[in-house]
């Protein structure tokens, strides 16, 4: 067992809470995504709780951790042919309802 990665109770007491930049979080997450990497070992090496690294990985996959694989934008082409599919109305945000109206039946 490599003892250089172990922390002692004295070391834990002396360590202060640390705020990590997005770049640092991203680097740690990308390190865990390497083939054969262990999240627990990477977290220990960076003095971070493994659960915190799993949370960062989730944010990374969602594209909420800065630049990442999931934050790639795709090209979009805009054309005037959209009116064929979506009829224009006075208010472009209202949906037209073409359902037949209900009729009230008179009680005899």
Number of C-alpha atoms within 10 A of each C-alpha: 5 5 6 7 13 12 12 8 8 8 10 10 8 8 9 8 7 8 8 9 10 14 12 11 19 21 12 20 24 15 15 20 13 9 7 7 12 14 20 15 14 19 20 15 14 11 15 16 13 17 12 12 20 16 11 19 22 14 17 21 14 13 15 15 20 14 13 15 11 14 14 9 6 5 5 6 4 6 7 6 8 10 9 8 7 10 10 14 10 6 7 10 8 9 11 10 7 6 6 6 7 6 6 6 6 5 4 3
